[in-house]
Amino acid sequence: MSFFKSFPKTLVFWLVIIAAIVWLFPKTTGLKFSNLDYRRSTGATRLAVDPAQAPWNAVGRLLVRNSKGKGDAICTAVLIAPNKIITARHCFINKSFFGNKPVAAGDVAFQLERGGKLETVSTLAKISYPDAEFLASLKGQGMQKTDYAFATLTTPVDVNKMRITLPALAAASPSAGQALSQAGYGVNREKLYGDVCAVIALSNSIVQHNCLITFGDSGGPIFYQQSGQWFLAGINSYYEEIGRLVQHAFAVGPENYYRPLQDFINQ
């Protein structure tokens, strides 16, 4: 009898605990994935950029069709030719309990933001990877150097009509201290947010920088400007947190993808 008398109180107690967890979870993840509150201790923020202006007018979002037929935003990508994009390879890996499987090209849409709205300009016709062993290992420096992928669009983008300035392609990584600009479709996902930052260090053609990147920025660019021209200087791959607010971000340097990218563009 004592159990049944205490049962309602026990039930209420656990319901309160569950409600508290549900209520607190988005707030704690918000600390991790906030667009505006990264690195408060240093005063840095992510700011909205104008997707109609260079170099951001060549930056788009990748949307993958899920099992329900709807879209899930996965990554950022850069238009480097009217019918070709570059992004991070891990964006095309579907992780599950049963293992890692590649995402089908036909299930991915490339979107560009114009007039305050994201619009699908094309689906992907083909995805090209740097090597065949990437799925076998998703960690380690070897994975980092090959964390890039190229894709051909089913429908070429009319860059003149959309007033898109395709970025120049840097052949080598920027040096330490080089000023950078970065933006991607992070947690906000509907808007392009970015940061002005700098290269911290170079290691094995991986660019370490202090741009504020977040989940969804993968595959997005780091740019630098020289003589009025924007150069694509790397593809964001991953980041590490320090004290939940301070980050070190890492991008695949051009030494890894420049030559195969030239071949891909000329196909």
N, C-alpha and C positions, 0 to 999 in steps of 0.2 A: 504493500500500500504506500509506503514512504516514497518509492520510486515514482509512482503515478502522481503523487502530490507534488513532487519536485519537477516532474517532467515539463510542465508549462514554463517554469522559470528557466530550466536548462535550454529549452527551445528558444525562448526569447533571448537568452544570453548569446547563443551561437548565431542567431539571426542578426543581432547587433554587431557581432564580430565580423560576419560575412559582409554586412552592409558597409562597415568601416573600411574593409579591405578594398571593396569595389569602389568606394568613394575616393580612397587615397591613391589607388593604383594610377589613374591618369595624371594625378598631380605629381607623383614621384617620377613617372616617365616624362612628364612635362619638363622636369629639371634636366632630363637627359636629352630631350629632343626639341627643346624650345627654339623657335626661330629668332627670338629677340633677347634671350637671357643668357646665352653662352658667355662664359668668362666674365661675369659681372665684376669679379675682383680686378680685372684689368680694364674695365670700361668698354670692352669691344662688343659690338652687336652685328647682327645680320640685317642688311637693309634691302628694301625692294629696289630692283633695277628695272630700267625701261626695256621691255622685250622688242621694241621697235627700233632700238639704236644698236649700232655695232659696239662690241662684238656679240651682244646678247641676242640679236635677231637671228643668229644661226644656232641658238641653243634651244633644244626642245625636250619633251618628256616622252618616255616610253610607257605605254599602257598595254597590259597583257590581259587577254580575255580569260576569265576564270570559268570554272565548271558550270556556273549559273548563267553564262553568256554575258556577264557584265565585265567591266574593266577594273583591273587593279593597277594603280600606278606603281612602277617598280624602280625606275632609274631616270637619270638625265642622259642626254646624248647630244652630239654636236654634228651639224650638217657640214660636211667638208667637200661636197660636190652636189649638184642638183639631185642626184639619185643615190647618194651614199652618205652614211653616218659612221661615226666612231663612238664607242661607249666602253663600259667595263664588261669583261667576259662573265663575271659572276652574276651579272644581271640576267643572264639567260640560263641560269641553273635553278631548277625547281627542287628545293630541299624537302624531303619528307622522311617519315619513319622508315620507309622502305628503301631509301637511298637517294642519290642525286641523279636527276634526269634533265636532259636539255629541254629548253622551251622551244616549241616549234615556231619557225619564222612567221608563218601565216597567222599565228595567234597574237602577234605583237603589232601595235600601231605606233606611229611616230606623230607626235602632236607639236604644234607651234602655237604660241600665244599671240593673239592679235585682237585689238579692241577690247582688252580686258577679259577675253575668253580663250580657253584652249580649244583648238580645233584639230581634228585628225586630218593630216594632209596625205598620209599614205600608210598602208600596211607594209610589213617587211616581206620581201621576196626571197631573200637568202641571207643567212648569217655565216660569216667566215671567221674561223678561230685560228689562233696562232699555232696550236699544237693539239695533238689528240689525247694527251695525258692529263689535261687540266682537271677533268672530273675526278680523277683518281686521288688528287691531293688538293684540298682547299686551304692549306696552310703552308707557311714557309716562304722563303725568299724566292724560290723558283716560281711559285704561284703568283707572287706579287709582280714579277717581271713580265709575266704573260697574261696579266689581268686586263686584257683589252680585246675588243672584238670589232669587226667591221660588219656592216650590213648594207644590202642593196634595197632600195625602196621600190615597191611595185609601181608607183607613179612618181616620176620626177617632180621636184618642187620648182615652180616657176619663180626663180630667185629675183628676176627683174620685177615681176608683178608684185611680189611680196617685199621688195626692197631689202633683200638679204645681202649682207656683205660677208662672203665666205672668208674665214680667217686664213691667214698665211700659216704655213706649217713649219714650226721650228724643227731643225734637224738635230739639235742637241739640247740638253737640259739647261735651264737658266742657272747662273752661278749663285752661290750663297749671298744673301742680301738683296737679290733682285726683287724689286717691287712686283706684286702680282695682283690680279683681280680674278675673283672666282664667283660663280653663281650657279645655283641648281634648284631643282624642284624638290626641296626637302619635305619636312613633315607637313608644311602648309600645302604643298603639292599643287595647288591651283595657281600659285604665283611664284615668280622667279625672285629668289632672295640671294644676296651675295655679300661679299666682304672684300675689303682691300687689305692686303697683308704682304708677306715677304717669304722668300725661301730661307729656311733655317739651315738646312744641310743637304748634302747629296751622298747617297750610299748605294753603290752598285747600280747606278742609273735609276734609282728610286728617289723622287724629289720629296723631301720632308718640308712642310710649310706650316704656317700658323693661321691659315684661313679657317673660318668657322664652318666646317662641313657637318652634315648630319645625315641620317638615314634618308635615302632618296637622292642624295647628291652623287652617289656612285655613278661613274661613267661621265660625269660632268667635267668641264674644262678648267684648267688654270691658264690664264692669259697674261702676257705682258705686252706693253706697248713700246714701240721703237719707231722714231721718225714718223709718228702719226699712224702707223700700221699696227694692227693687233696680230699677235702670234700665238697660236695654240702651243703651249709649252708642256702639257702633260694631261693625263686622264686620272681623275680622282678614283682611288681604289678603296681605301679604308682609313679609319682614324682610331686613335687611342685616347682614352680619357684619363685625366689626372685630377683627382678630387672632384669628379663629376662635372666640373665647370670648365676646366682648362683642357685643351686638346692639342695633340700632335696629329697632323693629317699627312697622308702619304699619297703620292700620285705616281703613276707609271711614266717614266721619262721618255722623251722621243727616241732616244737611242734604241729602245726596245721595239718600237712600232713604225718608225719613219720609213724605212726601206720597204717593208711589206705593204705599208699604206700607199706608197707611191705606185707599186705594182697593182694594188687593188683599184686605185683611182683610174689607172690607165687601161683597165680591162675593158 
